Every structure is written in structure tokens, then in C-alpha cells.
Amino acid sequence: MRLLLVEDDKMIGTAVQRGVRADGYVVDWVKDGLAAGLALQDHAYDLVLLDLGLPRRDGLDILRELRRQGDRVPVLILTARDAVAERIAGLDAGADDYLVKPFDLDELAARVRALLRRNEGRALPFIEHGRLRLNPSTHEVFLDGAAVSLPAKEFALLHALLTQPGVPMSRAQLEERIYGWGEEIASNAVEVYIHSLRHKLGTDQIRNLRGVGYMVPSAP
Ligand code: CA
């Protein structure tokens, strides 16, 4: 899962980035409104954490443009305590949820999970697919009820594939999902992770479609 953090306050941004990363998400952090607009044009994000009071371009403006373009990416706004009107404007402009600063990082993590879950059309906190069960909040994976230990990147890959069973994802799409800016990507990293996943979970769980990409079969 790849998140965009838009926040000009260095202290808050650093804390949020660290907290969300510890939860296994990839986070790109931009510190002004123009950079946010560019990042949203160039990358597909699973969720946006959006401060509203930003240099160079207002957060509300970014949000309105996103929705005008038909982009349905979940947006969680981060606002100041006394800014009730701002929160209302944010929700009306298409935000999905908000948090009032200063907020608890555990609450932020829980709201992020809830929004991602809702976006995937799940009411339950875990993803269940055939013999597999994946819990995004605890980072646990079970195959036929038995726990399977996965390193962070393998977990992130499996999570990405399980959000759309039956839909192949290319290597580039998967790299987008599991790497942030500035992270070194070995050219065959996705292949290596997939190989390891297929070894641990069985080759029938992840299909390799030559020249297209990888997918979890829709009816395992
Ligand atoms: Ca701000």
C-alpha cells in the first residue's frame, strides 16, 4: 500500500511518516501544495493524508481538483483544533475522514486501515481469499489457518495482489505499490519476492502471466 503524506509541518510530518512506515506502508512525503499536485499526477496512491493549510497551494484546492477529475482515492484530512469550518469544507469537498491535530498515531493508523478497508469494499478487518487470510493491522498471513511468516516487502506484495484477485498487476505496478521515492529497487526484486511467496504459499496461489504480470486467481 502506498500513501501520500502532504504536510508542511516538519515535526508532524516526521512523526506521521515514521508511524505509518512502521505499519508497513510505503509513504511519499511532500511539503507543499504544488508538489502534492505533481505527486498525485505521477503516481497511483492508495490513500492521501492531507494537511489543509499548505504553502503554494491550499489543501482544499488540491482535494477539489482530485474529485473533479473523478479520482476516488481515500483522503484523510489533518486539521487544526479550532478549524471546524475547515473540516466541514474538507468533508464537503470529498474528504473521507479527518483527524484533529495533535492526534494519536495509533488512532491515525486505525483510521488509515478503516479507510483502506472501506475502499476495498470490505467490512471485515482482514482479507480472506480461498485458503489465504491476510490481516493488514497485525501483518499476519495464514494459509489453511497456519501462520506464514513474511518479510515486509513480501507482505506488501501479497496485500497488493489480494486487493484485486483475478486482475493481473505488472512488475511496474507492483514496484509502485511496495517502494517509495528514493528507495533502491533491484531490477529483479519483484521476481525474487514473488518466487519466495510462491515457495511459501504454493505456486497455485500466485499466477505468473508471462509478459503481463502476476495475479492471485479470482477463484482459487
Ligand atoms: Ca500546515
Boltz pocket constraint, residues with backbone or C-beta under 6 A from the ligand:
constraints:
  - pocket:
      binder: B
      contacts: [[A, 7], [A, 8], [A, 9], [A, 51], [A, 52], [A, 53], [A, 54]]
      max_distance: 6.0
